[in-house]
Structures are given as C-alpha cells and as structure tokens.
Amino acid sequence: MREFEVALLVVNLLALFAGTSKRLSRAVWLGIAGVNGVILGLHGVIEGFRYQMGFAYIFVFLFVIYAAVKATIRFTETKITKILKGTAIGLSCLFLAVTALAAYALPVFQLPAPTGDYDVGVQYVYLTDEKRNEPFLDGSTDKRELAVKIYYPATQDQTKPTAAYFHNSSELIKTFSKGNQLPDFMFSHLQLVKTHSREGVSLSGKQANYPVILFSHGGGTNMEVHAAQSEDLASHGYIVVAVNHTYVSSATELPGRIVTDREATVNFEGDPLASITQIMADDVSFVIDKLAEMNAGKTDSIFEGKLDLDRIGAVGHSLGGAAAYNLAINESRVKAAINLDGAVYAAADGEKPIAPLLMLANDEYGIQSIIQSEPFMLKLEEIPAEQREAVASAYGGQEAYTDIYRKQKQAAAGLANILKASDSLWVIEGSAHMKFADIGLFMGPGFNRFIGIHGDTSSKECLAIAKSVTLAFFNRHLNNETRDSLESVLRSYPKLQKAKWM
C-alpha cells in the first residue's frame, strides 16, 4: 500500500476511536474530521484515487458530516442511539478491514528500478508490413499491423514526466483484463503505476551506437507487461524493441483502435502454436527490416545511425520465447537469444549453426518437460477415453493429433539437445510461469494464487533473477563482456540453478 493510503486508514481508525468517546470537545471533533479530509485530499492529488479504497473515501465524507452535526447539536443518548452507534462503528471497522485487504491484494506497485547507469526513454511506433496480409483474419487483404515500444538509453531530462504504465490507457487495461477472463475494472489502478521511462527525451550520445534487443510477449499478454525487464536492459545501454504481436496479444493498441486476440478468425491447419510462433518470428524479422530503414535514415527517427544491427538479440516469454527460439535457429541477423519459459514448436536443423541460446524455466512443470524432451500436449492415449475424440477433433482428428504430437516431441528433443550441449538451461526454484513478467507483481504477496500464479519464490525475486540472467547473457554475447558473467549471477541468487540432466 502507498504511504497516504496507509495514513488515510490510520486517521479513519482514529476517527472511529473518537466515536467511542463521550467527552471530546467541538474543536477535537472538527480537528479529526479536518485531518481526515486533508489526508484524503493529499492522497488523491499525490497518489490518485482508486476503487479499492472506496469505503475509506465514503467514511471520510460521512464522518465529516457527523462531526459537523456533533459539534453543533447536543444529542441525548438513548438505548437506540447507542445500538445504532455501536453498529455503525462495528460495520465501519469491518469495511475498513476489507478496504485495507483489497488495497493490499491489488497494489499500485512500484516497478523495480533499473540497475544501469542510463536514464531510459520510450517511444511508441506503429508499423505496417505491406508484404503480408493479416494472417489471423480469414480471407482478409488487410496488411499486418504492429505496435512496437522502443526503450532506449536517454539523456537526463527531469522536465519530462515518467510514463504511466500501459500507455496511460484505461481501455487497454480493461481489454487486457477481459482477455484474461477477469472483470474489466479489476486492474484499473494500473494506470496509477509509474514507470522509470520518459517519452520525448533525447537518445543518449554516450555511445556512437547501441546493440538492439527484440522482446516478444506471450500469448494473451502484451508488450506492456515486460516494462521492468525492458527498462533495465535499456538502462545498461541496449535499445530494446518490444513487439506487440497483434491478435496474439490480449490487447493491442493501434492508431484509433484496440485489437484483441478474440477477434482472430483463422483456424490454423495442423499445429496452431507452431503457426502462431512462426508468425511472431516473422513479425520480429519485419521489425528488424524497419529498424534498418530507421538506421539508414529512410524514415524520420531519433535512431538514425544509432542502431548496431550487427549486434541483435532476441528474448521472449512463453510463446514469445518460442518465437525467440525460431529466430535463433532461422534468423541469421539474431546473434543471441533467450527463451523465458516457453515450449518450442519448431525443429532445429542439426547441420545448421544457430545463435547462442539460453533458456530460463520454472520448476513447477517447465524444467521437467524440457529435460525429458516431452511436449506439453499429451499423448493421445493419455487423454481420458471419454474426451479423446473431442480433443483430437480440434486438431483435425486422431491421425492429425498424433502427427502434431510427433512434431512437437521432435521439437522438444531438438531444444533439449541444444541446451544440454551448451549447458544453458537454467531454472528458478519456486518460480511460476507468470513470474517472469510484471504480471507477478499485479497481486500482493500471498494473493497470486487467486489468479493461478503459484510458487514459493516471490514475484519480485523471480523478476530480479530473470533480469540479471538476461543482462549477463546479452552482455557476454553482444558486448563481449564477462564482468557480469552468468556464473556470478548464479552465485548471487541461491534460487537460481543450472539444470541437472539425467
């Protein structure tokens, strides 16, 4: 909870305590009411109002009225007034307790501060791939549109305000919430979360140019939920291009509209996830093309001549991790890649060199399936008999299902071989899939399980480990540094471990 939220609840309780007294003067009643009003005002102006604190706001309003009446009119207490007063105090205590619980469970959290020396700038860019029809809309001739968010090392400029989370868009937050089957108002307070980035600030001139990292989100999330990791990389001298993969993201903000993954109309033949992750990889390749145009001055951009396109990395979470893997094995411009807890669906060509690859997995289920070279889909015979036909029909029948399983197992085995050979499979003890993104911070400690996020290691620590591993890996492979080596990160975090292969 934020400072003035705590202060408001404290003065609310002080007012309740005052309500039990019979000997307070008029000045004291008015003074307590005034303090409540002042704290409420400061909270609203400095921190911003939110629905979780709603009863505290109502309480202040009612108490000010009560105090004003109490200070001007003498009441004779009767048995009925005592009962009413006791009931009001009891209910107020209950509702204030619920308010405190709601504010704790759904916090206006602080994004972890970047650990590098650079300030961070951010810029939104909207791109259209004229060479591709929109692959998620059946029969559409519309061209593929993407939103990207570019984080970059910036000059210090305190005149620009820090950017609000989720692009300060209430509609984007509502759509994101609904896409994850939650009430659309549930995370409305995310607009009050402040980032460490500033829009409209100049690119730092400390280096002639900067290496580039492409960041892909997972299915049903979006690029906004990787702000902490993107900001951290930018603060260390990387230009981070977070790609919002339209129709894979639960909510994509494009000029004049928001597009959701529920609007996709294509039923992909064969393995849908293999098709989707390749589309995501194609998105990234297209973005690299557009970055080359920016760098060459073909489009107006602050990044002209500042992008070192010989040092490109790719990182992704979940489906985005699978896309990063596809890029590592097929996109020669990508020189290093990180898969954050994503199953893969493409088979690597054993004869073809691939970019250095690291995978960071959870220990709830992710690490086991990788070591055992098993896909996340079940064998057909492992599906309960009464469900088998229905499940298989979604993939085109039992024969098609078996073929997809075979291909996914082949892809999983290829990933395992690469990771084992390079000793680059890492795991966070007590982690969970969504703790590799900011989403792990959306709920207060102890409440993540209510949105399906488990694991004993805190979201804050999991995110710190993921940030440190990512930075050290890219420093090694894109900057040829060993100062923050992976081994030193391993020593710094007891919960971080290398995989033990069977």
GIQUI-V906293 format. One record per residue. N is the residue number from 1. RES is the residue in three letters. SS is DSSP state (H for helix, E for strand, - for the rest). PSI is psi in radians with two decimals (999 if undefined). Layout:
N,RES,SS,PSI
N,RES,SS,PSI
This chain:
1,MET,-,2.61
2,ARG,-,2.84
3,GLU,H,-0.84
4,PHE,H,-0.37
5,GLU,H,-0.78
6,VAL,H,-0.79
7,ALA,H,-0.68
8,LEU,H,-0.76
9,LEU,H,-0.62
10,VAL,H,-0.81
11,VAL,H,-0.48
12,ASN,H,-0.79
13,LEU,H,-0.62
14,LEU,H,-0.72
15,ALA,H,-0.68
16,LEU,H,-0.74
17,PHE,H,-0.71
18,ALA,H,-0.58
19,GLY,H,-0.33
20,THR,-,-0.17
21,SER,-,2.59
22,LYS,-,-0.07
23,ARG,-,0.28
24,LEU,-,2.47
25,SER,-,2.93
26,ARG,H,-0.74
27,ALA,H,-0.67
28,VAL,H,-0.78
29,TRP,H,-0.84
30,LEU,H,-0.61
31,GLY,H,-0.77
32,ILE,H,-0.73
33,ALA,H,-0.71
34,GLY,H,-0.73
35,VAL,H,-0.76
36,ASN,H,-0.78
37,GLY,H,-0.72
38,VAL,H,-0.79
39,ILE,H,-0.69
40,LEU,H,-0.77
41,GLY,H,-0.78
42,LEU,H,-0.73
43,HIS,H,-0.79
44,GLY,H,-0.73
45,VAL,H,-0.78
46,ILE,H,-0.75
47,GLU,H,-0.58
48,GLY,-,2.43
49,PHE,-,2.69
50,ARG,-,2.70
51,TYR,H,-0.48
52,GLN,H,-0.45
53,MET,H,0.27
54,GLY,H,-0.78
55,PHE,H,-0.58
56,ALA,H,-0.64
57,TYR,H,-0.78
58,ILE,H,-0.70
59,PHE,H,-0.79
60,VAL,H,-0.79
61,PHE,H,-0.83
62,LEU,H,-0.65
63,PHE,H,-0.66
64,VAL,H,-0.76
65,ILE,H,-0.79
66,TYR,H,-0.77
67,ALA,H,-0.68
68,ALA,H,-0.75
69,VAL,H,-0.76
70,LYS,H,-0.61
71,ALA,H,-0.26
72,THR,H,-0.38
73,ILE,-,2.35
74,ARG,-,2.23
75,PHE,-,2.47
76,THR,-,2.08
77,GLU,-,2.32
78,THR,-,3.08
79,LYS,H,-0.69
80,ILE,H,-0.77
81,THR,H,-0.61
82,LYS,H,-0.72
83,ILE,H,-0.77
84,LEU,H,-0.73
85,LYS,H,-0.80
86,GLY,H,-0.70
87,THR,H,-0.76
88,ALA,H,-0.74
89,ILE,H,-0.75
90,GLY,H,-0.79
91,LEU,H,-0.67
92,SER,H,-0.75
93,CYS,H,-0.75
94,LEU,H,-0.85
95,PHE,H,-0.60
96,LEU,H,-0.60
97,ALA,H,-0.74
98,VAL,H,-0.70
99,THR,H,-0.82
100,ALA,H,-0.69
101,LEU,H,-0.75
102,ALA,H,-0.72
103,ALA,H,-0.56
104,TYR,H,-0.73
105,ALA,H,-0.58
106,LEU,-,1.32
107,PRO,-,2.69
108,VAL,-,1.51
109,PHE,-,2.87
110,GLN,-,2.20
111,LEU,-,2.46
112,PRO,-,2.39
113,ALA,-,2.43
114,PRO,-,2.56
115,THR,-,-0.04
116,GLY,-,-3.12
117,ASP,-,-0.30
118,TYR,-,2.54
119,ASP,E,2.87
120,VAL,E,2.24
121,GLY,E,2.80
122,VAL,E,2.51
123,GLN,E,2.34
124,TYR,E,2.36
125,VAL,E,2.45
126,TYR,E,2.25
127,LEU,E,2.57
128,THR,E,2.21
129,ASP,E,1.77
130,GLU,E,-0.21
131,LYS,E,-0.13
132,ARG,E,2.25
133,ASN,E,2.69
134,GLU,-,1.97
135,PRO,-,-0.21
136,PHE,-,-0.02
137,LEU,-,2.05
138,ASP,-,2.13
139,GLY,-,0.16
140,SER,-,2.53
141,THR,-,0.09
142,ASP,-,2.53
143,LYS,E,2.68
144,ARG,E,2.13
145,GLU,E,2.43
146,LEU,E,2.56
147,ALA,E,2.38
148,VAL,E,2.61
149,LYS,E,2.02
150,ILE,E,2.04
151,TYR,E,2.41
152,TYR,E,2.71
153,PRO,E,2.22
154,ALA,E,2.78
155,THR,-,2.64
156,GLN,-,2.22
157,ASP,-,1.63
158,GLN,-,-0.10
159,THR,-,-0.34
160,LYS,-,2.33
161,PRO,-,2.71
162,THR,E,2.52
163,ALA,E,2.48
164,ALA,E,2.69
165,TYR,H,2.62
166,PHE,H,0.65
167,HIS,H,0.47
168,ASN,H,0.65
169,SER,-,1.91
170,SER,H,-0.62
171,GLU,H,-0.66
172,LEU,H,-0.72
173,ILE,H,-0.75
174,LYS,H,-0.79
175,THR,H,-0.67
176,PHE,H,-0.79
177,SER,H,-0.83
178,LYS,H,-0.62
179,GLY,H,-0.40
180,ASN,-,0.39
181,GLN,-,0.70
182,LEU,-,2.74
183,PRO,-,2.45
184,ASP,-,-0.35
185,PHE,-,-0.15
186,MET,-,-0.74
187,PHE,-,0.48
188,SER,H,-0.47
189,HIS,H,-0.14
190,LEU,H,-0.40
191,GLN,H,-0.37
192,LEU,H,-0.18
193,VAL,-,2.29
194,LYS,E,2.43
195,THR,E,-3.09
196,HIS,E,0.23
197,SER,E,2.74
198,ARG,E,2.35
199,GLU,E,2.53
200,GLY,-,0.20
201,VAL,-,2.75
202,SER,-,2.61
203,LEU,E,2.39
204,SER,-,2.50
205,GLY,-,0.24
206,LYS,-,-0.50
207,GLN,-,2.67
208,ALA,-,-0.68
209,ASN,-,3.01
210,TYR,E,2.49
211,PRO,E,2.76
212,VAL,E,2.39
213,ILE,E,2.20
214,LEU,E,2.26
215,PHE,E,2.20
216,SER,E,2.32
217,HIS,-,3.08
218,GLY,-,3.08
219,GLY,-,2.34
220,GLY,-,0.05
221,THR,-,-2.57
222,ASN,-,3.12
223,MET,H,-0.38
224,GLU,H,-0.48
225,VAL,H,0.16
226,HIS,H,0.50
227,ALA,H,-0.74
228,ALA,H,-0.82
229,GLN,H,-0.66
230,SER,H,-0.76
231,GLU,H,-0.72
232,ASP,H,-0.79
233,LEU,H,-0.74
234,ALA,H,-0.62
235,SER,H,-0.27
236,HIS,-,0.22
237,GLY,-,0.42
238,TYR,E,2.54
239,ILE,E,2.01
240,VAL,E,2.14
241,VAL,E,1.76
242,ALA,E,2.17
243,VAL,E,2.23
244,ASN,E,1.91
245,HIS,-,1.78
246,THR,-,2.36
247,TYR,-,-0.16
248,VAL,-,-0.66
249,SER,-,2.53
250,SER,-,-0.47
251,ALA,-,2.12
252,THR,E,2.16
253,GLU,E,1.96
254,LEU,E,2.87
255,PRO,-,2.04
256,GLY,-,-0.01
257,ARG,E,2.84
258,ILE,E,2.26
259,VAL,E,2.40
260,THR,-,2.83
261,ASP,H,-0.33
262,ARG,H,-0.21
263,GLU,H,-0.11
264,ALA,-,2.48
265,THR,-,-0.05
266,VAL,-,2.36
267,ASN,-,1.85
268,PHE,-,2.34
269,GLU,-,2.64
270,GLY,-,-2.39
271,ASP,-,1.89
272,PRO,H,-0.70
273,LEU,H,-0.59
274,ALA,H,-0.72
275,SER,H,-0.76
276,ILE,H,-0.78
277,THR,H,-0.50
278,GLN,H,-0.64
279,ILE,H,-0.72
280,MET,H,-0.72
281,ALA,H,-0.70
282,ASP,H,-0.64
283,ASP,H,-0.81
284,VAL,H,-0.73
285,SER,H,-0.71
286,PHE,H,-0.76
287,VAL,H,-0.67
288,ILE,H,-0.73
289,ASP,H,-0.79
290,LYS,H,-0.58
291,LEU,H,-0.65
292,ALA,H,-0.67
293,GLU,H,-0.74
294,MET,H,-0.81
295,ASN,H,-0.59
296,ALA,-,-0.06
297,GLY,-,0.25
298,LYS,-,-0.35
299,THR,-,2.61
300,ASP,-,2.10
301,SER,-,2.57
302,ILE,-,-0.16
303,PHE,-,0.14
304,GLU,-,2.15
305,GLY,-,0.09
306,LYS,-,-0.03
307,LEU,E,2.12
308,ASP,E,1.64
309,LEU,E,0.09
310,ASP,E,-0.10
311,ARG,E,1.40
312,ILE,E,2.29
313,GLY,E,2.78
314,ALA,E,2.39
315,VAL,E,2.54
316,GLY,E,2.76
317,HIS,E,2.35
318,SER,-,-2.12
319,LEU,H,-0.57
320,GLY,H,-0.56
321,GLY,H,-0.66
322,ALA,H,-0.68
323,ALA,H,-0.71
324,ALA,H,-0.65
325,TYR,H,-0.78
326,ASN,H,-0.71
327,LEU,H,-0.67
328,ALA,H,-0.61
329,ILE,H,-0.25
330,ASN,H,-0.27
331,GLU,-,1.82
332,SER,-,-0.36
333,ARG,-,-0.30
334,VAL,E,2.12
335,LYS,E,-0.20
336,ALA,E,2.57
337,ALA,E,2.58
338,ILE,E,2.29
339,ASN,E,1.95
340,LEU,E,1.60
341,ASP,-,0.70
342,GLY,-,2.30
343,ALA,-,2.69
344,VAL,-,2.74
345,TYR,-,0.01
346,ALA,-,2.50
347,ALA,-,2.29
348,ALA,-,2.53
349,ASP,-,1.98
350,GLY,-,-0.34
351,GLU,-,-0.20
352,LYS,-,2.29
353,PRO,-,2.56
354,ILE,-,2.84
355,ALA,-,2.64
356,PRO,E,2.33
357,LEU,E,2.37
358,LEU,E,2.49
359,MET,E,2.32
360,LEU,E,2.14
361,ALA,E,2.82
362,ASN,E,2.84
363,ASP,-,0.22
364,GLU,-,-0.74
365,TYR,-,-0.38
366,GLY,H,-0.86
367,ILE,H,-0.65
368,GLN,H,-0.77
369,SER,H,-0.60
370,ILE,H,-0.84
371,ILE,H,-0.64
372,GLN,-,0.03
373,SER,-,0.74
374,GLU,-,2.37
375,PRO,-,2.92
376,PHE,-,-0.36
377,MET,-,2.58
378,LEU,-,2.68
379,LYS,-,2.62
380,LEU,H,-0.71
381,GLU,H,-0.23
382,GLU,H,-0.22
383,ILE,-,2.33
384,PRO,-,2.42
385,ALA,H,-0.66
386,GLU,H,-0.27
387,GLN,H,-0.20
388,ARG,H,-0.83
389,GLU,H,-0.74
390,ALA,H,-0.74
391,VAL,H,-0.81
392,ALA,H,-0.63
393,SER,H,-0.50
394,ALA,-,-0.35
395,TYR,-,0.08
396,GLY,-,0.23
397,GLY,-,2.99
398,GLN,H,-0.65
399,GLU,H,-0.75
400,ALA,H,-0.72
401,TYR,H,-0.81
402,THR,H,-0.68
403,ASP,H,-0.70
404,ILE,H,-0.72
405,TYR,H,-0.74
406,ARG,H,-0.75
407,LYS,H,-0.69
408,GLN,H,-0.63
409,LYS,H,-0.68
410,GLN,H,-0.74
411,ALA,H,-0.74
412,ALA,H,-0.69
413,ALA,H,-0.68
414,GLY,H,-0.74
415,LEU,H,-0.81
416,ALA,H,-0.73
417,ASN,H,-0.74
418,ILE,H,-0.82
419,LEU,H,-0.65
420,LYS,H,-0.73
421,ALA,H,-0.61
422,SER,H,-0.03
423,ASP,-,0.85
424,SER,-,0.53
425,LEU,E,2.10
426,TRP,E,2.73
427,VAL,E,2.54
428,ILE,E,2.05
429,GLU,-,2.31
430,GLY,-,0.35
431,SER,-,3.08
432,ALA,-,2.77
433,HIS,H,-0.82
434,MET,H,-0.09
435,LYS,H,0.00
436,PHE,H,0.01
437,ALA,-,3.00
438,ASP,H,-0.36
439,ILE,H,-0.53
440,GLY,H,-0.34
441,LEU,H,-0.14
442,PHE,-,-0.45
443,MET,-,2.60
444,GLY,-,2.76
445,PRO,-,2.28
446,GLY,-,-0.20
447,PHE,-,-0.13
448,ASN,H,-0.53
449,ARG,H,-0.38
450,PHE,H,-0.29
451,ILE,H,0.42
452,GLY,-,0.33
453,ILE,-,1.99
454,HIS,-,-2.93
455,GLY,-,2.46
456,ASP,-,-0.40
457,THR,-,2.35
458,SER,-,2.66
459,SER,H,-0.68
460,LYS,H,-0.74
461,GLU,H,-0.72
462,CYS,H,-0.75
463,LEU,H,-0.68
464,ALA,H,-0.71
465,ILE,H,-0.80
466,ALA,H,-0.73
467,LYS,H,-0.78
468,SER,H,-0.74
469,VAL,H,-0.80
470,THR,H,-0.82
471,LEU,H,-0.82
472,ALA,H,-0.69
473,PHE,H,-0.80
474,PHE,H,-0.58
475,ASN,H,-0.69
476,ARG,H,-0.79
477,HIS,H,-0.35
478,LEU,H,-0.42
479,ASN,-,0.01
480,ASN,-,0.64
481,GLU,-,2.62
482,THR,-,0.00
483,ARG,-,-0.78
484,ASP,-,1.11
485,SER,-,2.81
486,LEU,H,-0.58
487,GLU,H,-0.64
488,SER,H,-0.59
489,VAL,H,-0.72
490,LEU,H,-0.71
491,ARG,H,-0.47
492,SER,H,-0.43
493,TYR,-,1.81
494,PRO,-,-0.46
495,LYS,-,-0.19
496,LEU,E,2.27
497,GLN,E,2.68
498,LYS,E,2.57
499,ALA,-,2.50
500,LYS,-,1.87
501,TRP,-,2.51
502,MET,-,999
